[in-house]
């Protein structure tokens, strides 16, 4: 009898532990433990290869698999056999072309996307639904299809557009406008029409209400969309590859792709690291500016009081 009791005690303790563990997992009021685990697993999975590539851009040898110590020669060396990031004409040219395309894309796509978002958000006539669908078409079109279509367009129809920087800029603008529209329209829907109506009640004309009331409220979305467009454009490969016009229009993604098909060297990882830092900085800056301008919006007063603060 005592032996049976002795054997049942560990089993009861084990069952009690299982019940507590099951209750801990299925507790609806507990913290989302598995969501945190999944999130961090994804972050590690996506960032680990990038960190490895960054590490080997500081490798003391040409090997991209065996570590031989730290060095910055792949970034700063003047030795012509090394082709460092700062002294390689090809790498600097590719970086300049990528930056130029991204800057031109932002300057063209953001104003057009802003106006398109305003029009689509305020248009309620016949054809507005179709226009909203067509606006999203570049987002769902495979990039390879977009690249081939633009190649045929510029080679068969719009032959006056030269391949190279002009065609690349138009291609980047074509697929970037949709991102601007989506971001700005989201901001428009969150703002609503109460501020414009309050400005009209205070005697403001539609242009005054647009530029002195609505545009300041849209500034966070404009900055955020500019950061997203810059990041997408500077990292684009397919459109830039199909519409390139020579060695002087090669971008950093094209350089990286060509290096992986040959014999990659740590300087390739170096230029990839530079472009990644630039992209990360632009996105972080956009997020910080967005948070700065949207701080305290939940505690606003009435729309009339807020509009009066704009000097209407």
Residue pairs with C-beta under 8 A, 6 or more apart in sequence:
24 30
25 33
50 276
53 269
53 272
53 273
54 269
54 273
54 276
55 67
56 63
56 64
56 67
56 266
56 269
57 74
57 75
57 266
57 267
57 269
57 270
57 272
57 273
58 70
58 71
58 72
58 74
58 266
59 67
59 68
59 69
59 70
59 71
59 74
59 266
60 68
60 69
60 70
60 71
60 73
61 68
62 265
62 266
64 264
64 265
64 266
64 269
73 79
73 82
73 84
74 82
74 84
74 85
74 265
74 266
74 267
74 269
74 270
75 84
75 85
75 86
75 267
75 270
76 84
76 85
76 86
76 87
77 84
77 87
78 84
78 87
80 87
82 267
83 90
83 91
83 265
83 267
84 91
84 267
84 270
85 91
85 92
85 95
85 267
85 270
85 271
85 274
86 92
88 267
90 247
90 250
90 255
91 252
91 255
91 267
91 271
93 247
93 248
93 250
94 250
94 251
94 252
94 254
94 255
94 271
95 252
95 271
95 274
95 275
97 165
97 248
97 249
97 250
97 251
97 252
98 234
98 251
98 252
98 253
98 275
99 234
99 278
100 165
101 165
101 168
101 169
101 172
101 233
101 234
101 236
101 240
101 251
102 172
102 229
102 230
102 233
102 234
103 230
104 169
104 172
105 169
105 172
105 173
105 176
105 229
105 230
105 233
106 226
106 229
106 230
106 233
108 169
108 173
109 172
109 173
109 176
109 177
109 180
109 229
110 180
110 222
110 225
110 226
110 229
112 173
112 177
112 180
113 176
113 177
113 178
113 179
113 180
113 181
113 184
113 225
114 180
114 184
114 218
114 222
114 225
116 135
116 177
116 180
116 181
117 180
117 181
117 184
117 185
117 188
118 184
118 188
118 210
120 128
120 131
120 132
120 135
120 181
120 185
121 185
121 188
121 189
123 131
135 178
135 181
136 178
136 182
137 178
138 146
138 174
138 175
138 177
138 178
139 175
139 178
139 179
139 182
141 175
143 175
143 236
143 238
143 239
144 238
146 171
146 174
146 175
146 238
146 239
147 171
147 238
147 239
147 241
147 242
147 243
148 242
150 167
150 170
150 171
150 174
150 239
150 242
150 243
151 242
151 243
154 161
154 163
154 167
154 170
154 243
155 163
161 167
161 170
162 245
163 243
163 244
163 245
163 249
164 243
164 244
164 245
164 246
164 248
164 249
165 245
165 249
167 243
167 245
168 239
168 240
168 243
168 244
168 249
168 251
171 239
171 240
171 242
171 243
172 233
172 236
172 239
172 240
175 232
175 239
176 229
176 232
176 233
179 225
179 228
179 229
179 232
180 225
180 229
183 221
183 224
183 225
183 228
184 218
184 221
184 222
184 225
186 221
187 217
187 218
187 220
187 221
188 218
188 221
191 214
191 217
191 218
194 303
195 209
195 213
195 214
195 217
195 303
195 306
195 307
196 209
196 210
196 213
196 214
197 303
198 213
198 302
198 303
198 304
198 306
198 307
199 208
199 209
199 212
199 213
199 307
199 310
199 312
200 206
200 209
201 304
202 304
202 307
202 308
202 312
203 312
204 212
204 213
204 307
204 312
208 312
209 312
212 310
212 311
212 312
213 307
213 310
213 312
216 310
219 293
220 289
220 290
220 292
220 293
220 294
221 290
223 286
223 289
223 290
223 293
224 286
224 287
224 289
224 290
226 286
227 282
227 283
227 285
227 286
227 287
227 289
228 283
228 286
230 279
230 282
231 279
231 282
231 283
234 252
234 275
234 278
234 279
234 282
235 253
235 275
235 279
236 251
236 253
237 251
237 253
237 254
237 257
240 249
240 251
240 253
240 254
241 253
241 254
241 257
244 250
244 251
244 254
252 271
252 272
252 275
253 275
255 268
255 271
256 268
256 271
256 272
259 265
259 268
260 268
300 306
